[in-house]
Amino acid sequence: MGGRQAGRAALNPDPELEHPDLEDADRGSSLEVLIAPDEAGERLDKALAARWPELSRARLQALIEQGALTHDGAPVKSGAAKVQAGLYRLAVPAPVAAQPAPEDIPLTVLYEDEHLIVIDKPAGMAAHPAPGSHGGTLVNALLHHCAGQLSGIGGVARPGIVHRLDKDTSGVMVAAKSDAAHAGLSALFAAHDIERAYIALVRGAPSPSSGTIHTRIGRSPHDRKKMAVLRQEQASGREAITHFRTQRAFGPPERPLAARVMCKLETGRTHQIRVHLASKGNPCLGDPLYGSGPPAASVRDAMEKAGLHRQALHAAILGFVHPVTGQPVRFETAPPADMAALEALLAKL
């Protein structure tokens, strides 16, 4: 396998490197290798891992799934593909600290005691550090706010985190400050003994207007960045149950253009509500992953006027029995300004 430089491919600092799925890649580096026609045919991830020994095969596969590898400028989707002649380029994110640092980020605290803290998470804040979100996360904010009083059960990267909301989903979250609270909350979530309700503004209106969506959800076989409803006979995926009720429809009664839907989770899978609503043909408005087609022009105009640039999904209610005191607690917040403004505009359709 040939390289641009004699002996091996170069690890080149590239401050101009940009990639939509690796937000920090412009502070990272790139690896390049030029494949000759007579060197094609081997499995891609195996061949590149041998060429780039500074990366494990597992790390290389993860970067490929994140969209970090290109072949002659075109994204490569699978490490299982065969090597082709041409230039392969891998965007390698900059290394990050092993432990997140405390950051003085304002939080809307709904409740706090010595065992746990409940906050109203804004859209745009990731729950914990991850590729593309190394700082500015809820964990960074909690480390500062709680000053070392977070449970360590979640590990150094996710102290106190027992559940999460997607980065662009707003709403109520609880974090553990003591190990006892962490263990108790984790048990409640595992037993689905938590009240969780979300408000979604969706394209069209569900039919029927209420019901239960019961499927298996797992990684999409077609796009590794997405989750999907899987066939029951498929062994992969996990059981996912969402109860939904349409609270209000917007637009012509015979063909609504949008709706406000209340969703109650019985399980809590990754992207569960977004996937389930999309499977009914009613994706959350503004959802970049599961939108599956644009809404009506009047709805798009309302979204622009409201300043909604994320999925219209808000975790409105979180209720549980306090894992230490045994007292029932329940928290409810209204949707933030962008969703409230959008709903007001939709009501005029």
C-alpha positions as CSV (number, residue, x, y, z in Angstrom):
1,M,0.0,0.0,0.0
2,G,1.6,3.3,-1.1
3,G,1.8,6.5,0.8
4,R,2.4,10.2,-0.1
5,Q,5.7,10.0,1.8
6,A,8.2,7.2,1.6
7,G,7.7,4.5,4.3
8,R,4.3,5.6,5.8
9,A,1.4,8.1,5.5
10,A,2.0,11.5,7.2
11,L,0.1,12.8,10.3
12,N,-0.2,16.4,9.2
13,P,-1.5,19.3,11.3
14,D,-4.3,20.9,9.3
15,P,-5.9,23.9,11.0
16,E,-8.3,24.4,8.0
17,L,-9.7,20.9,8.2
18,E,-13.5,20.9,8.6
19,H,-16.0,18.1,8.7
20,P,-19.7,18.4,9.6
21,D,-19.7,15.4,11.9
22,L,-16.5,16.2,13.7
23,E,-17.0,19.7,15.1
24,D,-13.5,19.8,16.7
25,A,-11.6,18.5,13.7
26,D,-10.4,21.9,12.8
27,R,-8.2,21.7,15.9
28,G,-7.1,18.2,15.1
29,S,-5.1,16.6,12.3
30,S,-5.4,14.4,9.3
31,L,-4.0,11.1,8.0
32,E,-3.6,10.5,4.3
33,V,-2.6,7.5,2.2
34,L,-2.6,7.1,-1.5
35,I,-3.6,3.6,-2.7
36,A,-2.2,2.3,-6.0
37,P,-4.5,0.3,-8.3
38,D,-2.6,-3.0,-7.7
39,E,-3.1,-2.5,-3.9
40,A,-6.9,-2.5,-3.9
41,G,-9.2,-5.3,-2.7
42,E,-8.4,-5.8,1.0
43,R,-11.0,-5.0,3.7
44,L,-10.8,-1.2,4.3
45,D,-10.6,-0.9,8.1
46,K,-8.1,-3.8,8.3
47,A,-5.8,-2.3,5.6
48,L,-5.9,1.3,7.0
49,A,-5.3,0.1,10.6
50,A,-2.2,-1.7,9.4
51,R,-1.1,1.5,7.6
52,W,-1.9,3.8,10.6
53,P,-0.6,1.8,13.6
54,E,-1.2,4.9,15.9
55,L,-4.9,4.1,15.6
56,S,-6.5,0.9,16.8
57,R,-8.9,-0.8,14.4
58,A,-11.7,-0.1,16.8
59,R,-10.9,3.6,16.9
60,L,-10.6,3.7,13.1
61,Q,-14.0,2.0,12.8
62,A,-15.6,4.5,15.1
63,L,-14.1,7.4,13.2
64,I,-15.4,5.9,9.9
65,E,-18.9,5.6,11.4
66,Q,-18.7,9.3,12.4
67,G,-18.0,10.2,8.8
68,A,-14.3,11.1,9.3
69,L,-12.9,9.2,6.3
70,T,-13.1,10.3,2.7
71,H,-12.0,8.6,-0.5
72,D,-11.0,11.1,-3.2
73,G,-13.1,13.7,-1.3
74,A,-16.3,11.5,-1.0
75,P,-17.4,10.2,2.4
76,V,-16.7,6.6,3.2
77,K,-19.6,5.0,5.1
78,S,-18.3,1.5,6.0
79,G,-15.0,0.1,7.1
80,A,-16.1,-3.3,5.7
81,A,-15.8,-2.0,2.2
82,K,-13.0,-3.0,-0.1
83,V,-10.0,-0.7,-0.5
84,Q,-10.1,1.2,-3.8
85,A,-7.3,3.0,-5.6
86,G,-7.1,6.7,-4.7
87,L,-6.5,9.1,-1.8
88,Y,-7.9,8.2,1.6
89,R,-8.0,11.0,4.1
90,L,-9.0,10.6,7.8
91,A,-10.0,13.6,10.0
92,V,-8.6,12.8,13.5
93,P,-10.1,15.0,16.3
94,A,-7.8,16.8,18.6
95,P,-7.1,14.9,21.9
96,V,-9.2,16.0,24.8
97,A,-8.7,15.8,28.6
98,A,-9.5,12.5,30.2
99,Q,-11.7,14.3,32.7
100,P,-14.1,17.1,32.0
101,A,-13.3,20.4,33.7
102,P,-15.7,22.5,35.8
103,E,-17.2,25.4,33.8
104,D,-19.2,28.4,35.2
105,I,-22.3,27.9,33.1
106,P,-25.6,29.2,34.4
107,L,-28.1,26.5,35.2
108,T,-31.9,26.7,35.8
109,V,-32.2,24.6,39.0
110,L,-35.6,23.3,39.8
111,Y,-34.7,21.4,42.9
112,E,-31.5,20.5,44.8
113,D,-30.6,18.7,48.0
114,E,-27.5,16.8,49.2
115,H,-28.4,13.8,47.1
116,L,-29.6,15.1,43.7
117,I,-30.2,18.1,41.5
118,V,-33.0,18.7,39.0
119,I,-32.4,21.2,36.2
120,D,-34.3,22.5,33.2
121,K,-31.7,21.8,30.4
122,P,-31.6,24.3,27.5
123,A,-31.6,23.1,23.9
124,G,-28.0,23.1,22.6
125,M,-26.4,21.7,25.7
126,A,-25.1,18.2,25.6
127,A,-25.6,16.1,28.7
128,H,-21.9,15.0,28.9
129,P,-18.7,15.3,26.9
130,A,-18.6,13.3,23.6
131,P,-17.0,13.7,20.2
132,G,-18.0,17.2,19.0
133,S,-19.1,18.3,22.5
134,H,-16.0,18.3,24.7
135,G,-17.0,21.4,26.7
136,G,-20.1,23.4,27.6
137,T,-21.9,20.3,28.6
138,L,-24.2,19.7,31.6
139,V,-21.5,17.7,33.2
140,N,-19.1,20.7,32.9
141,A,-21.7,23.0,34.5
142,L,-22.6,20.5,37.3
143,L,-18.9,20.0,38.2
144,H,-18.7,23.8,38.8
145,H,-22.1,24.2,40.4
146,C,-21.9,21.2,42.7
147,A,-18.2,21.7,43.6
148,G,-17.1,18.1,43.8
149,Q,-20.4,16.7,45.1
150,L,-21.4,14.6,42.1
151,S,-21.7,10.8,42.2
152,G,-18.7,9.1,40.6
153,I,-20.6,6.0,39.5
154,G,-21.1,7.3,36.0
155,G,-17.3,7.4,35.5
156,V,-14.9,10.3,35.0
157,A,-16.6,11.5,31.8
158,R,-20.2,11.3,33.1
159,P,-20.3,11.9,36.8
160,G,-23.8,12.1,38.2
161,I,-25.5,11.3,34.9
162,V,-28.2,8.6,35.2
163,H,-30.2,9.5,32.1
164,R,-29.8,12.1,29.3
165,L,-31.6,14.3,26.8
166,D,-30.4,14.8,23.3
167,K,-28.3,17.9,22.9
168,D,-31.0,19.8,21.1
169,T,-33.9,18.6,23.3
170,S,-34.8,20.9,26.1
171,G,-36.4,20.1,29.4
172,V,-36.2,18.4,32.9
173,M,-33.2,16.3,33.8
174,V,-32.0,14.9,37.2
175,A,-28.4,14.2,38.2
176,A,-27.1,12.3,41.2
177,K,-24.9,14.1,43.8
178,S,-24.4,11.0,46.0
179,D,-23.7,7.4,45.2
180,A,-26.8,6.3,47.0
181,A,-29.0,8.6,44.8
182,H,-27.2,7.4,41.7
183,A,-27.9,3.8,42.5
184,G,-31.5,4.5,43.4
185,L,-32.2,6.6,40.4
186,S,-30.6,4.1,38.1
187,A,-32.8,1.3,39.6
188,L,-35.9,3.5,39.0
189,F,-35.0,4.1,35.4
190,A,-34.1,0.4,34.8
191,A,-37.5,-0.6,36.2
192,H,-39.3,2.1,34.1
193,D,-40.7,3.5,37.4
194,I,-40.3,7.1,36.3
195,E,-42.9,9.5,35.0
196,R,-41.6,11.1,31.9
197,A,-43.7,13.2,29.5
198,Y,-42.5,15.2,26.5
199,I,-44.2,17.8,24.3
200,A,-43.5,17.5,20.6
201,L,-44.5,19.7,17.7
202,V,-44.8,17.5,14.7
203,R,-45.4,17.5,11.0
204,G,-49.1,16.7,10.2
205,A,-51.1,15.0,12.9
206,P,-51.0,11.4,14.1
207,S,-53.8,9.0,13.0
208,P,-55.3,7.8,15.2
209,S,-54.9,10.8,17.5
210,S,-53.7,8.7,20.4
211,G,-52.3,5.3,21.1
212,T,-49.2,3.3,21.9
213,I,-46.1,2.7,19.7
214,H,-44.5,-0.6,20.6
215,T,-41.4,-1.6,18.6
216,R,-37.8,-2.6,18.8
217,I,-35.3,0.2,18.3
218,G,-31.7,-0.2,17.3
219,R,-28.9,1.2,15.2
220,S,-30.0,1.8,11.6
221,P,-28.6,-0.8,9.2
222,H,-28.4,1.9,6.5
223,D,-27.0,4.9,8.5
224,R,-24.9,4.2,11.7
225,K,-25.6,7.8,12.9
226,K,-29.3,7.1,13.2
227,M,-31.5,4.8,15.2
228,A,-34.4,3.0,13.5
229,V,-37.5,0.8,14.2
230,L,-36.3,-2.8,13.5
231,R,-38.4,-5.7,12.4
232,Q,-39.5,-7.9,15.3
233,E,-37.7,-10.9,13.9
234,Q,-34.4,-9.1,14.0
235,A,-32.3,-10.0,17.0
236,S,-30.8,-6.6,17.5
237,G,-32.5,-3.6,19.0
238,R,-34.3,-3.1,22.3
239,E,-38.0,-3.0,23.2
240,A,-39.3,0.6,23.0
241,I,-42.8,1.7,24.2
242,T,-44.2,5.3,23.7
243,H,-47.7,6.4,24.6
244,F,-48.9,9.4,22.6
245,R,-51.8,11.8,22.6
246,T,-52.5,14.6,20.2
247,Q,-53.3,17.7,22.2
248,R,-54.0,20.1,19.4
249,A,-53.9,20.0,15.6
250,F,-53.0,23.1,13.4
251,G,-54.3,23.9,10.0
252,P,-57.2,22.5,8.0
253,P,-59.2,20.0,10.2
254,E,-59.4,17.6,7.2
255,R,-55.6,17.7,6.7
256,P,-53.7,19.2,9.6
257,L,-50.3,20.7,8.8
258,A,-48.8,20.2,12.3
259,A,-49.8,19.1,15.8
260,R,-48.8,19.3,19.4
261,V,-48.4,15.8,20.8
262,M,-47.8,14.6,24.3
263,C,-45.6,11.6,24.5
264,K,-45.1,9.5,27.7
265,L,-42.2,7.1,27.8
266,E,-42.5,3.6,29.2
267,T,-38.9,2.8,28.1
268,G,-36.1,5.2,27.4
269,R,-34.1,4.2,24.3
270,T,-31.8,6.5,22.3
271,H,-33.8,8.9,20.2
272,Q,-37.0,6.9,21.1
273,I,-39.6,9.6,20.7
274,R,-38.0,11.0,17.5
275,V,-37.8,7.6,15.9
276,H,-41.3,6.6,16.9
277,L,-43.0,9.8,15.7
278,A,-41.1,9.6,12.5
279,S,-42.2,6.0,12.0
280,K,-45.8,7.2,12.0
281,G,-45.0,9.8,9.4
282,N,-45.1,12.6,12.0
283,P,-41.5,13.6,12.7
284,C,-40.7,16.4,15.1
285,L,-40.5,19.7,13.3
286,G,-36.9,20.8,12.7
287,D,-35.5,17.3,13.3
288,P,-32.3,17.1,11.3
289,L,-32.0,13.3,11.5
290,Y,-35.5,12.0,11.3
291,G,-37.4,14.8,9.4
292,S,-37.9,12.6,6.3
293,G,-39.1,15.5,4.1
294,P,-40.0,19.2,4.6
295,P,-43.3,20.3,6.2
296,A,-45.7,22.6,4.4
297,A,-44.4,26.0,3.3
298,S,-46.5,27.8,5.9
299,V,-45.1,25.6,8.6
300,R,-41.6,26.2,7.4
301,D,-42.2,30.0,7.4
302,A,-43.5,29.7,11.0
303,M,-40.4,27.8,12.1
304,E,-38.2,30.5,10.6
305,K,-40.1,33.3,12.3
306,A,-40.0,31.5,15.6
307,G,-36.3,30.9,15.4
308,L,-36.6,27.1,15.7
309,H,-33.4,25.5,14.5
310,R,-33.6,22.1,16.3
311,Q,-36.1,19.3,16.8
312,A,-39.2,20.7,18.5
313,L,-39.1,18.4,21.5
314,H,-39.2,19.3,25.2
315,A,-39.1,17.1,28.2
316,A,-41.9,18.7,30.1
317,I,-42.5,16.3,33.1
318,L,-40.2,14.2,35.3
319,G,-41.6,12.5,38.4
320,F,-40.2,9.8,40.7
321,V,-39.8,8.7,44.2
322,H,-36.8,10.3,45.8
323,P,-34.3,7.5,46.1
324,V,-33.1,8.5,49.5
325,T,-36.0,10.2,51.3
326,G,-38.7,8.0,49.8
327,Q,-40.8,11.1,49.1
328,P,-42.6,11.5,45.7
329,V,-41.3,14.4,43.7
330,R,-42.6,15.8,40.3
331,F,-41.3,18.6,38.1
332,E,-42.9,20.3,35.2
333,T,-41.6,23.0,32.9
334,A,-43.2,24.8,29.9
335,P,-41.6,24.6,26.4
336,P,-38.9,27.3,25.9
337,A,-39.3,30.4,23.8
338,D,-38.6,28.9,20.3
339,M,-41.3,26.2,20.7
340,A,-43.8,28.5,22.4
341,A,-43.4,31.0,19.6
342,L,-43.8,28.3,17.0
343,E,-46.9,27.0,18.6
344,A,-48.4,30.5,18.7
345,L,-47.7,30.9,15.0
346,L,-49.1,27.5,14.1
347,A,-52.3,28.3,15.9
348,K,-52.9,31.0,13.2
349,L,-52.7,28.6,10.3
